[in-house]
Amino acid sequence: MIAADYYNEMSASEAVVRPHYQPYAEWFKNVSADWLGQKRNEADLLFHRLGITFAVYGEGGGKERLIPFDVIPRNIPHREWSILEAGLRQRVQALNLFLQDIYHDQHILKAGLIPSAAVLKNTQYRPEMIGVDVPGQIYSHIAGIDIIRAGDGEFYVLEDNLRVPSGVSYMLENRRMMMRLFPDLFARYKVAPVEHYPDMLLDNLRSVAPAGMLDPTVVVLTPGVFNSAYFEHSFLAQQMGVELVEGRDLLVKDAFVYMRTTQGPRRVDVIYRRVDDDFLDPEAFRPDSMLGVPGLLSAYKAGHVTLCNAIGTGVADDKSIYPYVPQMIQFYLSEAPILHNVSTFMLRQKTDYDYVMAHLPELVVKEVHGSGGYGMLVGPAASQAELEAFRLRIAANPDHYIAQPTLALSACPTFVEAGIAPRHIDLRPFVLSGREIKMVPGGLTRVALQEGSLVVNSSQGGGTKDTWVLEN
């Protein structure tokens, strides 16, 4: 069942619709469930035709399927978005300063605010990046910050995604689909646009090109067609008007990166890479990688190419570092955090470990390197056998886990098989860092389609909604 104390995005009570949803509620009274079902089927058909799918691994080796799209939008009033935007800018700025610091002077470690071992022994920390100067001191050029609204109505940061955050293509396609299916709704609302994101992204990438490049060449580096997010890679390359390349399309000569073309090699200045660190350069990282470019790290260190995001950003979005982000904001910016973390137990600390082991059925436990909803225990929904199995995993490697209270994520009306019902949601805004920090209003709203579920990840059966930031 849906938690009784969740925040309802649309309704303040059973009889009271929140002001920013009232025009939608009036419109909604005049449409039938059958008509909405027809619209949903139309959306599914269009998404299939466009090839908007993702791969789910572990289902017979990789099965392509649609991410379920919900036709009921999630609305955010402008005043709330203004707070979120300010908090996101602050957080991403601090995370970039943290990355610059830990690969250079390490002031925050010397000050003792974060245990040195938590950073320097982290599997995502790349010693190869120590002392390497990156353009503008920016490491995370594209960040996806996961936001939830708890039962108290306040927004909290659940997770920082700084390596290769995905989902922006679904944000853009969801908006296109809603405008196609429900044009009359956009006449009732003044919805802030998002369709300029590809132009903003390209400008952001060009702004961090190596010094002296007046007309930089930008490419999108993909692992290939079998990657679960390949649609997004090809979509963004097409929307930006740049080349989509694989590792075999690039070569390094004299510490410069070139793209193979029918007219001969062409220098590449900025690589928006959607390949994980380990696979970027077989000469520097995994020698068995067939996805990367031999010698890429040497060209990067020489300052002849910019990688977005930078190598080594993963340490800043590791779940073991997440609890320290508020201290980072205070340390680097001398400001109080605008957006707060979810209260977090670090199981490497004995007092936290003892508490979690005593209250496991009440908590959510996550692997610090986990993602996509995997490696996670939702205590209230777990069986006794699952709890005991996870207890043994924690006891064997407590450093590998954090735990958080089971929050009643806010819920939004959602069109499911049984009709209209509340389902839990989160929000992933996309923050771009270049000459400035920019973002389009809104982001990707993910929805847990199963009743009572708190797991919104598409790989775990979640869907998506269009996110409307209202301009008035």
N, C-alpha and C positions, 0 to 999 in steps of 0.2 A: 504493500500500500504506500501511497505518497505520504511523506512525513507530515504530521499535523501542524508543525510549527514552521513550515516553509513560507517564504515570501512569495506572494502571487504577483507576478509582473503586471497583470491586467486589472485585477480587482482588489480593492482594499477590503472588501467584505462581499458576502454573497449578493448583496443588493447595491453595492457601490462600485462603479467602474472608475479607475484612476483617470484623472483629467486627460492625460496624453493618449489614452486609449478610447476616449468617448466617440470621436468620429468613426473609428473602426468598428466599435460596438454597434453604432447605429446602422452602418453598412451591413454588418454581419447579420443583423436581425432579418434582413430581406433576402438572404441566400439560403439555399437548402443544402443538406448534407450530400444529396445525390449530385448536385451541381459542383460542389467542392471536390467530390470524388472524381468527377469527369475532368476537372482541372488538374488534379494530381496525376491522373493517368496520362493526360496530355503532356505534363511536365516530364514524366518518366519516359515517354516515347521520344520527346525532343532530346533529353539527355542521352538516351541510347544512340540516337542518330548522330549526335555530336561527338560521341565516344567519350563522354565524361564518366569514366569509371576509375576504380582503383583496385589493386590486387590485394587479396587476402591470402597470406601464406599460412601453411599448415592445413589448408583445405585441399588436399590432393596436389600439392606442389605450387599452388598459386592460382586462385580463381578470380576472374574479373567480375566485378559487380558494381551496381550503382550505389552511391551514397544516398540513402533515402532523403528526399527533400520534402519538407513540410510547408504547406501553402499558407499557414498563419504566421505573419511576421512577428518578430520581437521588437518592440518599440522602446526607445530610450529618449527621454526629454533632453533638450539642449543643455539645461543647467546641470544635469547629472553627467552628461558627456564632457562638459567643460572640466569637471573635477577629475574624471577618469583621464582625460587627455593630459592635464597638468601632472597627475601622478605618474602616468606612463613615461612622459618626458623625463621627469626627475629620476625615475628608476633606471631607465636605459642609459641615461647619462652617467649615473653612478656605476653601473655595471661595466661600461666601457672604461671608466677611470680605474676601476678595480683590475681589469685585464691589463691595461697599460702598466699599472703598478706592479703586479705580480711577475711580469716578464721583464721588469727593469729594477727599480730601487727597493720594492717590497716593503714600503713604509708600513702598510697595514699589518703585515706579519711581524715586523719589528716592534710595533706598538702593542702586540699581543691581543689584538681584537679578534683575530681568527687564528686558530692553531695552525702553525706552519705545516704540520703533517697533513692536515685536511686539504691543503692546496698542493704542496710540493710532492706528496705521495699519491695524489689523485691520479687515476688512470687517464683522465682527460687533460692533465697538465702536460704540456709539450716542452721539454727542456730545449728542443731545437729552436724555440722562439725566444729564448732568453736573450735580451739585448737587441732584438730585431725591431727596427723602427718601421711602423706601418703608417701610411698616409693619414694625416689628420689625427693620429693616435686613436683611430676608430677600429675596433675589432669586430663588433657586431653591427653590421650595416643594415641587416634585416632581422628584426626580433619579433617573435610572436609571444605575447604575454597572456597567459590564461587567467581570466578574471571570473570570480564567482560572486554572487550576492547571497549572503547568508540570511537566516531567519530574522535577524535584526534590521534587515534592509540595507546594510552597509556592504560596500564592495571590498573584496579581499583579493590579493594575488595568490593564486594557487600554485603557479609554476611559471618559470622563465624558460623560453625556448630560444636559444641563441645560436645553435649550430646550423641546421638547415630547416628552419621552421616551414611547415607546409600548410596548405589550406586556403591560401589567398585566391586561387583560381575559383574555388567554390563560392567564396564571398562574391566575386564578380559575376559568375554565372547565375547565382541565385538572384541577384538583383535584375539581371537581364530577363530571367524567367518571370519574375514577379511583374515587371513592367509589361511583358508580353501578355501574361494571363489576366492581369487586373489593372488595366490602364486607368480605369475610373478611380481607383483608390489613390493614385498619385495626384489626381485632381483635388482630392479632399485633404491630402496631407502635403506639407512642404518638407520632403525628405531630402536630407543632405546627400549629395552624389558621392559615388565611390568609383565611377567608371574611369576616372583620370589616374587611378593607381599605377597602371603600366607606364604612363608618361612620367609620373613622379619617381617611380622606381628607376627608370632609365636615367633620369637627371641625377638621381642620387648616386648611381653607379659611376656615371661619367665624372661626377664631382670628386671622386676619390682616386682617379687615375694617377699614375706616376707623374711627378712634377715635369712640367714642360710639354705635356701632351695636350694640344689644343683641340684635336678631333679624335679622341680615343676610340679604339675598337673594343666593343663589349661583346662577350659571348656567354651563353648559358651552357655549363658543363653538366651533362646528365650521365648517370650510370648506364642508361640504355632503356630499351623498350620494355624490359622485364621488371623494371623498378616500379614499386607500387604507386609512386607519384609521377610517373612519366607523363601522364596527361598534363599535369601542371607545368612541368618543365617545357614541354612543347608549346603549351598555351602562352606562357609568359614570353618565351622567345618570339613567338609570332606577334603577340601584342606589342612588344617593344621594337619589333623590326630588326632583331639581331639574329645571329646564327646560333642554332642549337648544335652543340658538338659533343662527341664522346672523346675519351682519352686518346684513341687512335687517330683522331683528326688533328691533334696538336703535337708539336715537337718543340724541343728546346735546343737552341744553338747559341753558343757564346753567351749563355745566361739570359737570353731573350726567348720569349714564347712566340711561336708562329702557328698559324692555322694553315693546313693544307687546302689549297684551292686549285681550280682548273687553270688559273692564271699564275700559279706558283705560290710560294709561301707568303703569307700576309701576317704582319706583326699583330699580336693580341696584347691589349693593355689592361683590360679588366675582365676577370673571370667570375661570373656569378655561379659559384659551384654548388651543385646539389649532390656532391659525393662526400662521404665522411672522410675525416682526417686520415684514417688508417689506409685508405685506398687511393689517396691523391698522388703519391709518388713512390713507386716501387723501389727506388734507390734510397729513399729516406725512411720509409715506414714498412709496410708489408711487402716483401719481395715477390709474393705470389699474386699481387694485385694486377688484374688485367683492365682495370677501370681508369687508372690514373695516367700521369704523364711523367716519364723518367726525366729527372733533372728539374722538375717544377719547383721544388723547394729552393734550389740554388738560384733560380731566376727571381723567386719571391724575396729571398734574403738580399739579393743585389738591388732590390728596389725597382726592377724592370717590369713587374706585373703586380697588379693588386688582386688579391683573392677576397671575395665577399661570400660568406663571412671569413674572417681570418682563421688561420690554423690555430688551434688551442683555445677557441672560445668556449668549448664544451665544459671546461672546468667551472665557468661562471654559472652554467645552468644545471650543474649537478645538484641533485636533491640534498646532498650533504652540505652544500654551500648556501642553499636557499635560506636557511634560518638566519644567516648573517647579513642579508641584504639591507635590512634597516640600519645596522651599524655602518655599513658602507656609505649609505646616504648621509648619515651624520658625519662620518669621518671625512669624506671627500667634498661634500657640498655645504657642510655646517647647517643643514636644514633638517627639520623633522619630517619623517616620511608622510606623504599625502595618502598613499595607499598602504594598507597594513598587510602583513603576512597572516596566514592561518597559523594559529598556535601549533608549534611543532616540537616533538620529542626526538632528541638525538640519542639513538640507542647505544652509541659508544660511551655515553655518560651513564654511570652506574645507577644514579637516582632515576633517570629517565627509563633506563632498561627495566629496573624493578617495577616501576609504575606500569609500563606497557605490558609486561608479562602478567601482571595482576589484573589488568583491565582489557585484555586483548579482544574480548567480544564487543567492546564498545568503540573500538578505534579502527581507523584505516591505516594500514601499514604498507609502505612502498619501498621497493628497492631503490637505492640512491642512483643507480645507473639505468633504471627501468624506464620504459616509455610505452605509449600506445595502450595504456591500461593493463599491460602485462606485468607480472611480478608484483602483484598488488593483492592485498587481503582487505576486503570490506567486512569487518568483524560482525556487525549486526546481521549481515546476509549470509554468513558462513556457517557451514555445518560443524558439528563437534569434531568430526574427523579432519576437516579442513583447518580448523583452529589448531588442533594438536600437531598437524603436519607443519604448519607455518611456525608454530612455537619452536619446533626442532630446528628449522631453518634459521630462525633468528638467533637461537642459542649458539649455533655453529659459527655464525658470522654477524655479530651484532653491529659492527661498523658498516655493514652493507644496507642498513635499513634506517628509515625514519618513520615516525607515526604521528598521526593527526587526529583530532576529534572527528567524529562522523557528522559532518555539517549537513543541514537540510538545505541543499542548493535551491535557489529560487526556481519557480516553475512558471511555465507559460502555456496557455491553451494550445493544444496540438491536435491535429486531425489524424486519429489512429483508426484502426479497424472497427473499434467499438463506438466510434463517434468522436466528439470533441472532449478531450480530457487533459488535465494538467500533466505536464512531464517536466522533469528537471533539466536545467540548461546551464551552460557556461558561455563565455565569450572570449574569443581570441582576436584582439586588435593587433594590427601589424604596424610596427614602429620602424621608420627608416632613419638612419643616421648617416649624414654626409656633411655638406657645408652647414646644414641645419638639421634639427630633428623634426621630422614630418610624419604625418599619418593621415589616412582618409578617415572620415567619421564613421565609426562603427567597427566592423570586423566580422569574423565568422562566428555565428551562434551555433553551437552544437547542442543536440538534444538527445537525452536518453529515452529511447522510444519504448522500452519495456517498463511497465508499471512498477514503480518503486525503485528502479535502478538509478544509481548515481554515476554510472560509467557512460560518458558521452562519446568516447572515442569511436570513430567509424569502424576500426578494426574489431570492435567489440559490439557491433550492432547499432551504434548511434547514428543519428541523422543530422541534418543541418536546416537552418532557417535563414531567411533574409533578415538582416539587422537594420532597422530604421532609426537613424538619429534625426530627431525632428528639429527643424530650424526655427520653429515658432511655437 
